Amino acid sequence: MLEEDDSFRAPKNDAEYNRFFDAAIAGSIPALDACFGPNINVNALQADRLRGESALHMAARSGHLPTLRWLLEHGADVNLKDSRNDTALNKAAYGAHIRAAELLLDAGAHIDLETGSRSSYTALSSVLQGKQIVTPQAIAMIELLLKRGFSPAKPVDHMGFTVVSGLHEHSLLNHE
């Protein structure tokens, strides 16, 4: 895993990197093949875009499985944090992209790595973050993360919420 000081920010407005990031967002393997070369660091973070994500973060946020596989095969760091301190697993969890999360976990993503720019969040807290209604996909993501070893008793955020308290907060367990 790259340490924070080792992360590389792509040059601002660099045409080669822009094509590389655009290919990752689009989920285009032919475009990734065409633009990847010695001048492209697969772990580079965007310099001129809001999120400061790597290509792996972008693919995870969109749930693009072939793109995730391609990036991992080309050396993407599965635990690299973006400019908001989120990992690709957080992005997949937030979007409830189950198969993307499975792929990242199989590639060595740390299930309980604390991330987040203002406080500590885990992939599990990303599932519930900012959601008024918890979908069946979100429940499936929670089940996956628990099956893969996240402790239901471990706090999922800086306020000490656990899986149960988070679900209760979202009225899933409130059977009044």
N, C-alpha and C positions, 0 to 999 in steps of 0.2 A: 504494500500500500504506500502511495506517495504521502509524505508528510506535507503539512500545509505550506511550509517554506519551499518544498520541492515542486509544487504545482506550477504549471506553465500557463501563462495567459497568452492566447494567440494575439498576434499584432492586430491592432485596431484597423478595420476596413481592409484587411488582407484578402484579396480575391481568392487565393487558393483555400484559405481556411473558411471563407464564406461558402464556397462550393461544398466543402467537406461537411460543414454544419448543416447546410441546406439538404444535402443528401441524407444525413442522419435523420433530420426532421421528416423528410419525405419517405423514409424507409426504402431508399433506392440502393440496392446492392450494386447494380451496374455503375451508378454515379459514384458510389464510394470507391469502387475499384478504379474508376477513371481518374479520380482526383487524389487518391492516396499515394504517397511517395515519401522520399527521404526528407522532404521539407515539412511534412505534417507530423505533429506529435499527437498520437491518438488520444492522449490524456489532456490535451490543451483545453483550457476554459475560454469561453468567448470573452473578448475584451469589450466589445461594443454593444452587447445586448443585455437586456434587463437582468436576466437570471444568472449570468455568468456560469452557464452549465457546460459540461463536456458533451461530446456526441453521445456517450453512453447514457447520460442523464436524459437527453432529448429522446432517445429511442425508448427508454424505460417509461418516460412520461406518456408516450404515445402507445406503448405496448407493442412495438415492432419487434417481434421475435427474431426474424432473420437478421435484422440489423444489429440487435443485441448480440447474437451469436458471432456475426462478422467482427464486430468491435472487440469482443472478448478474445476471439482467435487472433486478432491483430494487436493484443497486448493492453487493452483497456483495463484500468485498475477498478475492480468491482466495488471497492470501498472509498474511492476518491470522493471528496466533498466539493460541492460547487460553492459559489460565492455566498450562498445562504447557509452553508454547512450541511446541506442535504446530500444524501447518497442516492445512487440510482434506485436502490431498494425503496427508499422513501418515496421517490417519484412513482414507482410502480404501485406501491401500497396506496398512495393517495388516489390514484386513478383506478384502484381495484383491478389491476391487470394481473390476474392470478398466475397465468403461465409465464409472464415476464418475471414475476417475483420468484417463482419456482426456479427458473433458469438462473437468475442472479444468486439465489441461495445455493444452488448446485455448484455455481462457480466460486463460492466462498464468501459471499456477502455476509457481513456480521449482522445477525438478527437483532441484537440489542445495542448496536452502536448508537450512542446518543448524538443527536445532531440538532440543528436549528440555530438560527442567528440570534434570537433574543433569549432563548432558554433551551433546556435540554428536551429533545423529542426523540422518540424511537420510530422505527417503521410502523409499529403498532399504533402509535398516536397519530401518525400520518393518515391512517385509514379513517379516523373519525374527525380529523381536523377540518373545521369550517363547514361541517355538514349538518343540516337541520334534520334530514331523514337518512337513516342508515339503510342502504339497499341490500338485497340478497348477495350481491357481489362483494359488498363490504364485509358482510358476515362470513362469506367464504374466505376472504383474505384474512380475517381475524383467526378463523379456524386453521388456515395454513400456517400462519405465524406461530400459533400455539402448538401445533403438531411438530413444527420444526424447532421447538425448544424455548420459545419466549415464555417466561413464567407469568401466569395470570396474576400472581401476587406482586410482581415487580411494577413499580410505578412507570407509567408510559410517558409522563411529562414532568415538568418542573414543579407542578402543583401537587404531585403525589397521587394523581388519579391512577387507578388500576384499570384493567380491562372491564371488570364488573362495574366499577363506579362510572367509567366512561359510557358503558352501555346504558346504565341507569340514567345518566345525564341525558341520554338521547331517547329516553322513554321506552327502550326495548324491554326492560325488565319491570316496568311499572305496570302492574296488573291490578290497578285499583278497581 
